[in-house]
Amino acid sequence: MGKPCHIDAGALWSQFYKLTNGGAWADPHHFKNPGNFCFDDGRLRIFDYGSKKTQGIITEYGITIFESFDPSYDWEKKK
């Protein structure tokens, strides 16, 4: 198991929204919650992806998220 994800919920959500071209909006409850994620070996990992909505987003955008997620992303600077 990896290290808990201590990233700001706004930064997490805005980055998922961007990386999925808005697709994360299909399951915002999951993708807005830092508690659903951890970092393992410097990479974002996901917990609790049993929802069909979550699975669909991961199927479509998982590689992009895995390769492009930036733990230092600052959504305030991106506004």
N, CA and C atoms as a LAMMPS dump frame, in Angstrom:
ITEM: TIMESTEP
0
ITEM: NUMBER OF ATOMS
237
ITEM: BOX BOUNDS ff ff ff
-5.0000000000000000e+02 5.0000000000000000e+02
-5.0000000000000000e+02 5.0000000000000000e+02
-5.0000000000000000e+02 5.0000000000000000e+02
ITEM: ATOMS id mol type element x y z
1 1 1 N 0.843 -1.172 0
2 1 2 C 0 0 0
3 1 3 C 0.887 1.234 0
4 2 1 N 0.459 2.269 -0.689
5 2 2 C 1.248 3.481 -0.82
6 2 3 C 0.991 4.483 0.278
7 3 1 N 1.596 5.64 0.118
8 3 2 C 1.441 6.734 1.074
9 3 3 C 0.128 7.462 0.795
10 4 1 N -0.585 7.867 1.85
11 4 2 C -1.853 8.581 1.65
12 4 3 C -1.667 9.822 0.769
13 5 1 N -2.698 10.115 0.024
14 5 2 C -2.695 11.265 -0.87
15 5 3 C -3.1 12.498 -0.064
16 6 1 N -2.131 13.364 0.201
17 6 2 C -2.405 14.597 0.942
18 6 3 C -2.383 15.764 -0.031
19 7 1 N -3.275 15.717 -0.996
20 7 2 C -3.352 16.771 -1.994
21 7 3 C -4.674 17.515 -1.791
22 8 1 N -4.66 18.789 -2.018
23 8 2 C -5.852 19.614 -1.893
24 8 3 C -6.956 19.072 -2.807
25 9 1 N -8.173 18.958 -2.278
26 9 2 C -9.287 18.416 -3.049
27 9 3 C -9.547 19.228 -4.321
28 10 1 N -9.406 20.545 -4.244
29 10 2 C -9.603 21.386 -5.439
30 10 3 C -8.556 21.113 -6.495
31 11 1 N -7.319 20.938 -6.07
32 11 2 C -6.235 20.635 -7.017
33 11 3 C -6.433 19.252 -7.616
34 12 1 N -6.873 18.309 -6.79
35 12 2 C -7.122 16.951 -7.274
36 12 3 C -8.221 16.967 -8.326
37 13 1 N -9.354 17.569 -7.98
38 13 2 C -10.5 17.607 -8.894
39 13 3 C -10.167 18.339 -10.191
40 14 1 N -9.544 19.499 -10.095
41 14 2 C -9.271 20.267 -11.315
42 14 3 C -8.314 19.523 -12.236
43 15 1 N -7.369 18.807 -11.658
44 15 2 C -6.445 18.043 -12.501
45 15 3 C -7.145 16.841 -13.151
46 16 1 N -7.987 16.133 -12.388
47 16 2 C -8.738 15.026 -12.986
48 16 3 C -9.664 15.535 -14.08
49 17 1 N -10.31 16.647 -13.824
50 17 2 C -11.212 17.222 -14.833
51 17 3 C -10.44 17.516 -16.12
52 18 1 N -9.269 18.096 -15.974
53 18 2 C -8.44 18.436 -17.131
54 18 3 C -7.94 17.176 -17.847
55 19 1 N -7.422 16.21 -17.091
56 19 2 C -6.839 15.004 -17.701
57 19 3 C -7.873 14.104 -18.367
58 20 1 N -9.141 14.253 -17.968
59 20 2 C -10.195 13.424 -18.555
60 20 3 C -11.081 14.202 -19.522
61 21 1 N -10.652 15.396 -19.882
62 21 2 C -11.456 16.249 -20.765
63 21 3 C -12.885 16.39 -20.246
64 22 1 N -13.011 16.527 -18.939
65 22 2 C -14.32 16.676 -18.308
66 22 3 C -14.995 15.356 -17.975
67 23 1 N -14.42 14.243 -18.381
68 23 2 C -15.028 12.933 -18.15
69 23 3 C -15.192 12.587 -16.681
70 24 1 N -14.35 13.133 -15.814
71 24 2 C -14.45 12.859 -14.381
72 24 3 C -15.774 13.371 -13.82
73 25 1 N -16.434 14.258 -14.555
74 25 2 C -17.707 14.789 -14.106
75 25 3 C -18.757 13.681 -13.993
76 26 1 N -18.561 12.552 -14.678
77 26 2 C -19.491 11.423 -14.582
78 26 3 C -19.489 10.804 -13.182
79 27 1 N -18.427 11.041 -12.397
80 27 2 C -18.326 10.494 -11.047
81 27 3 C -17.557 11.461 -10.141
82 28 1 N -18.062 12.683 -9.963
83 28 2 C -17.322 13.676 -9.186
84 28 3 C -17.142 13.275 -7.729
85 29 1 N -18.095 12.541 -7.175
86 29 2 C -17.982 12.122 -5.769
87 29 3 C -16.682 11.354 -5.548
88 30 1 N -16.33 10.499 -6.466
89 30 2 C -15.104 9.701 -6.327
90 30 3 C -13.851 10.528 -6.605
91 31 1 N -13.863 11.281 -7.684
92 31 2 C -12.654 11.964 -8.136
93 31 3 C -12.364 13.283 -7.408
94 32 1 N -13.247 13.7 -6.518
95 32 2 C -12.999 14.898 -5.705
96 32 3 C -12.434 14.548 -4.336
97 33 1 N -12.37 13.274 -3.997
98 33 2 C -11.995 12.85 -2.657
99 33 3 C -10.558 12.324 -2.608
100 34 1 N -9.64 13.068 -2.01
101 34 2 C -8.252 12.608 -1.916
102 34 3 C -8.111 11.274 -1.186
103 35 1 N -9.077 10.934 -0.308
104 35 2 C -9.029 9.676 0.418
105 35 3 C -9.169 8.45 -0.472
106 36 1 N -9.581 8.642 -1.72
107 36 2 C -9.719 7.532 -2.651
108 36 3 C -8.421 7.231 -3.4
109 37 1 N -7.35 7.939 -3.037
110 37 2 C -6.095 7.801 -3.776
111 37 3 C -4.902 7.738 -2.83
112 38 1 N -3.814 7.204 -3.329
113 38 2 C -2.553 7.197 -2.591
114 38 3 C -1.42 7.339 -3.601
115 39 1 N -0.226 7.521 -3.084
116 39 2 C 0.96 7.544 -3.929
117 39 3 C 1.804 6.321 -3.619
118 40 1 N 2.206 5.617 -4.64
119 40 2 C 3.045 4.439 -4.509
120 40 3 C 4.188 4.581 -5.497
121 41 1 N 5.384 4.637 -4.971
122 41 2 C 6.56 4.786 -5.827
123 41 3 C 6.458 6.051 -6.685
124 42 1 N 5.864 7.119 -6.087
125 42 2 C 5.745 8.392 -6.769
126 42 3 C 4.603 8.485 -7.766
127 43 1 N 3.825 7.417 -7.905
128 43 2 C 2.708 7.394 -8.86
129 43 3 C 1.38 7.335 -8.125
130 44 1 N 0.388 7.983 -8.698
131 44 2 C -0.945 7.979 -8.129
132 44 3 C -1.569 6.6 -8.295
133 45 1 N -2.175 6.116 -7.227
134 45 2 C -2.917 4.861 -7.249
135 45 3 C -4.324 5.146 -6.746
136 46 1 N -5.266 4.341 -7.189
137 46 2 C -6.663 4.557 -6.848
138 46 3 C -7.169 3.434 -5.942
139 47 1 N -7.979 3.815 -4.954
140 47 2 C -8.69 2.861 -4.101
141 47 3 C -10.145 2.859 -4.533
142 48 1 N -10.836 1.822 -4.21
143 48 2 C -12.292 1.789 -4.327
144 48 3 C -12.798 2.251 -5.688
145 49 1 N -12.552 1.441 -6.696
146 49 2 C -13.034 1.798 -8.032
147 49 3 C -14.072 0.8 -8.521
148 50 1 N -14.938 0.355 -7.603
149 50 2 C -15.96 -0.629 -7.928
150 50 3 C -17.144 -0.069 -8.7
151 51 1 N -17.358 1.215 -8.634
152 51 2 C -18.477 1.836 -9.344
153 51 3 C -18.291 1.713 -10.858
154 52 1 N -19.381 1.424 -11.555
155 52 2 C -19.299 1.334 -13.024
156 52 3 C -18.891 2.67 -13.634
157 53 1 N -19.329 3.777 -13.026
158 53 2 C -18.94 5.093 -13.523
159 53 3 C -17.429 5.287 -13.382
160 54 1 N -16.906 4.936 -12.205
161 54 2 C -15.471 5.073 -11.96
162 54 3 C -14.689 4.178 -12.908
163 55 1 N -15.137 2.946 -13.079
164 55 2 C -14.46 2.005 -13.968
165 55 3 C -14.428 2.528 -15.401
166 56 1 N -15.525 3.127 -15.841
167 56 2 C -15.579 3.672 -17.199
168 56 3 C -14.57 4.788 -17.401
169 57 1 N -14.439 5.665 -16.412
170 57 2 C -13.475 6.767 -16.493
171 57 3 C -12.058 6.217 -16.51
172 58 1 N -11.795 5.23 -15.66
173 58 2 C -10.461 4.631 -15.613
174 58 3 C -10.145 3.913 -16.92
175 59 1 N -11.12 3.205 -17.466
176 59 2 C -10.906 2.513 -18.74
177 59 3 C -10.543 3.503 -19.837
178 60 1 N -11.264 4.604 -19.885
179 60 2 C -11.044 5.583 -20.952
180 60 3 C -9.816 6.465 -20.727
181 61 1 N -9.55 6.865 -19.487
182 61 2 C -8.515 7.866 -19.227
183 61 3 C -7.398 7.4 -18.291
184 62 1 N -7.447 6.145 -17.87
185 62 2 C -6.491 5.652 -16.882
186 62 3 C -5.032 5.83 -17.269
187 63 1 N -4.69 5.527 -18.496
188 63 2 C -3.295 5.658 -18.932
189 63 3 C -2.869 7.123 -18.9
190 64 1 N -3.735 7.999 -19.364
191 64 2 C -3.423 9.43 -19.339
192 64 3 C -3.222 9.908 -17.904
193 65 1 N -4.113 9.488 -17.006
194 65 2 C -3.979 9.881 -15.6
195 65 3 C -2.684 9.33 -15.034
196 66 1 N -2.416 8.052 -15.255
197 66 2 C -1.214 7.414 -14.718
198 66 3 C 0.053 8.105 -15.206
199 67 1 N 0.096 8.43 -16.487
200 67 2 C 1.307 9.024 -17.07
201 67 3 C 1.441 10.514 -16.814
202 68 1 N 0.327 11.221 -16.615
203 68 2 C 0.384 12.681 -16.582
204 68 3 C 0.035 13.329 -15.249
205 69 1 N -0.466 12.576 -14.291
206 69 2 C -0.852 13.178 -13.022
207 69 3 C 0.37 13.796 -12.351
208 70 1 N 0.224 15.04 -11.907
209 70 2 C 1.319 15.786 -11.283
210 70 3 C 0.965 16.066 -9.826
211 71 1 N 1.628 15.387 -8.872
212 71 2 C 1.304 15.596 -7.461
213 71 3 C 1.572 17.017 -6.965
214 72 1 N 2.356 17.778 -7.684
215 72 2 C 2.65 19.157 -7.275
216 72 3 C 1.76 20.177 -7.99
217 73 1 N 0.774 19.708 -8.717
218 73 2 C -0.145 20.573 -9.454
219 73 3 C -0.805 21.584 -8.514
220 74 1 N -0.803 22.836 -8.902
221 74 2 C -1.383 23.905 -8.093
222 74 3 C -2.498 24.566 -8.908
223 75 1 N -3.713 24.216 -8.588
224 75 2 C -4.845 24.709 -9.378
225 75 3 C -5.026 26.211 -9.254
226 76 1 N -4.575 26.801 -8.162
227 76 2 C -4.67 28.256 -8.011
228 76 3 C -3.813 28.964 -9.066
229 77 1 N -2.676 28.401 -9.387
230 77 2 C -1.799 29.001 -10.396
231 77 3 C -2.332 28.776 -11.811
232 78 1 N -3.175 27.762 -11.99
233 78 2 C -3.695 27.428 -13.317
234 78 3 C -4.965 28.191 -13.659
235 79 1 N -5.541 28.902 -12.691
236 79 2 C -6.788 29.647 -12.93
237 79 3 C -6.605 30.708 -13.979
